[in-house]
Amino acid sequence: MIPHYPDSEETLEAATVKRFRSLGYVTGSLYHETFGPNASHGWETSAAVAPMAIAASSLLRAAGSPGAGRARKKPFHVFAAVLVTLVSPRVPDVGRGAERMDVQYKALNGWSCEDARELYGIRNWGSGYFDVGDKGEVVVNLRNADRAASFSLKDIVAGLRARGVTLPVLLRFGDILDVRLALLNESFRKAIRDAGYRGEYRGVYPIKVNQQQQVVEEITRFGARYHHGLEAGSKAELTAALAYMHDPEAFVVCNGYKDEEFIDLALYALKMGIQTVLVLEMPGELPLILDRAERLGVRPRIGIRVRPSSKGSGRWTESSGDRSVFGLNTAQIIDAVDELRRRNALDCLHMLHCHIGSQIPSIRAIRSGISEAVRIYADLIREGARMGLLDVGGGLAVDYDGSHTNFASSSNYSLDEYCADVVEVVMSICDEAGAPHPTIITESGRAVVAYYSVLLFNVMDVSRMETHALPEQLPAGANELLRNLWDIGQHLTAKNLQESYNDALYYRDEIRELFAHGDLALREQAMSEQIFWHIVVRVAREARNLKYVPEELRGLENALADVYYGNFSVFQSLPDAWAIEQLFPVMPIHRLNEPPKRSAILADCTCDSDGKLDCFIDLHDVRHTLPVHEWRPGEEYVLGAFLVGAYQETLGDLHNLFGDTNVVSIRLGDDGQMAYTAEIDGDSVGDVLSYVEYDPKAMAERFRNLAETAVRSGRITAEERRTLTEAYEAGLRGYTYFES
């Protein structure tokens, strides 16, 4: 393929950008042709491609004939090859040495808040909702219809403490939720207007993404201007939806497996004017829906969920494809159409539903899945079905790490790109098939609520890999292996780092073997560990100055990282970080005008080795330590986990009986000030015990009896009994987390 290169510089750049964006699949194919079919690249058709394409056009122009001032007409593979050199795939960094050196250099030459923004990537993943203010504190930017303002999260914490609310706390920002809903709907409106699409857009929010009452109420209230509906996947969710969704123009999409009670509730709602759509998840549901509708005297509005052969991308690829547990295959769809026709109910088939996955990072996967669904939709119209609604499901991704790539925790497309691509695919295939443009429905939940919530928690303590100076000489008669290990430390230089490290590992292991067999005393074993870790620390420090860090030395910084103990539970507040290794942006919310000179992993307050965060966002790969500031005993140090509004609250569990955290809702007030609009107390000890079948009243009574027995036996006094029982009962009422 040979593209046309125009003469003028401006036209060339514009054509380059346009061609690269429109033919992203060509560059993707070339990438796989170059690096192999299993290679993963993280750029495809992202918004960041434009400047790269312009740079490529400049390189091509420079490669033209010296006197012509224009690019020669070269084959397209040369053009794409230049892009491959400019846009590298997402690959692991060669080490953190350069980054650590950069932090140290800036610490000596003037650290600024801009450096903090860059280090933590807050302007990449914050989407304008979060930033670092001039005082070195994370700020949240809130906006409503009349005004906008920024508020420091550290000031919010201080305000909560003054009101008696302790950490950890989950902050909910209603204004951000409103903005996300508006952006989604306005982006689709723009895409529809720009494309000349002759249908409408109606969003529905999947309740399962965040089932909290505040969220559902806010979405139905603010979303009313867009007729934004709800999606329910169970009887309980449908019950909640019908309590809040009273808009006759909004849809309530009923997914999930359905029994008679579920179906009757949806049909009664339809009879009352609520636009419920019963989506077939399995073939056996159709006869039951038709029978119940006939009995209740209502014509049902039915949808069919197709099981697309196209697979999505990211973590949830099994949501689609032949082995998906949801939906009907094409043969089952035809059987359903025939059954509807036989029962004179083909006019009840209004919707085709497809869902190719959650958090789909690649726009190509979205286009592919929707294309297949639209072709089925057009054929159902030919079969005589009424149709009119096309539900393309969820999948709109959140860029958790800010890399704008097709990495699982990112997305290589913007919201505007997503909307434009959905509209363009539906419109082009419908026009080709001569089918009317349907109302497009999406079930975007994660992209709506993720930014809405922030978890704040304080650091309780720190554990460090402490090392001591090497002894000037070893005791007389020290084991020869111990002497060899000591000699390594004496002769370690920048030129023999890898050799010294390998030798130290060897002697350390040999000494451990001696101790295990009883051939070495405990004191010598302890001295060997002290010498070994002294060597490792020195090797890691020297490795920071290397241009290329050998593979064996790259993990040393992680091995020597501090452990910062946070007042939170991974299992309760960030369950996806544990269960599926989901990355969330985590950073200090203050002291950002100081350089963070420590590297740490975060341990929670559960008694579980999995209760930790040791994977953090990074533009190049996954970082295994978090840059943090020196912890000062007696001084509060607060970290924030951001973008936690989707799934985390409901999926959280009671590991070690740590319950829900305190929750505070915040809005921008009419006076431009911050307003604390709602406070929900976190679970007490008594609450979580009742969840696992204890009766707190009975427990208090049993403890009083135990204390009374101790009084009678003379172990404690009656006054001590009163103090103990009051403390026990106060503990039942207390917060499950550490209180200071």
Secondary structure, 3 states (H helix, E strand, C coil): CCCCCCCCHHHHHHHHHHHHHHCHHHHHHHHHHHHCCCCCCCCCCCCCHHHHHHHHHHHHHHCCCCCCCCCCCCCHHHHHHHHHHHCCCCCCCCCCHHHHHHHHHHHHHCCCHHHHHHHHCHHHHCCCCEEECCCCCEEEEEECCCCEEEEEHHHHHHHHHHCCCCCCEEEEEHHHHHHHHHHHHHHHHHHHHHHCCCCCEEEEEEHHHCCCHHHHHHHHHHHHHHCCEEEECCHHHHHHHHHHCCCCCCEEEECCCCCHHHHHHHHHHHHCCCEEEEEECCCCHHHHHHHHHHHHCCCCCEEEEECCCCCCCCCCHHHCCCCCCCCECHHHHHHHHHHHHHCCCHHHEEEEECCCCCCECCHHHHHHHHHHHHHHHHHHHHCCCCCCEEECCCCECCCCCCCCCCCCCCCCCCHHHHHHHHHHHHHHHHHHHCCCCCEEEECCCHHHHHHHEEEEEEEEEEECCCCCCCCCCCCCCCCHHHHHHHHHHHCCCHHHHHHHHHHHHHHHHHHHHHHHCCCCCHHHHHHHHHHHHHHHHHHHHHHCCCCCCCHHHCCHHHHCCEEEEECCCHHHHCHHHHHCCCCCCEEECCCCCCCCCEEEEEECCCCCCCCEECCECCCCCCECCEEECCCCCCCCCEEEECCCCCCHHHHCCCHHHCCCCEEEEEEECCCCCEEEEEEECCCEHHHHHHHCCCCHHHHHHHHHHHHHHHHHCCCCCHHHHHHHHHHHHHHHHCECCCCC
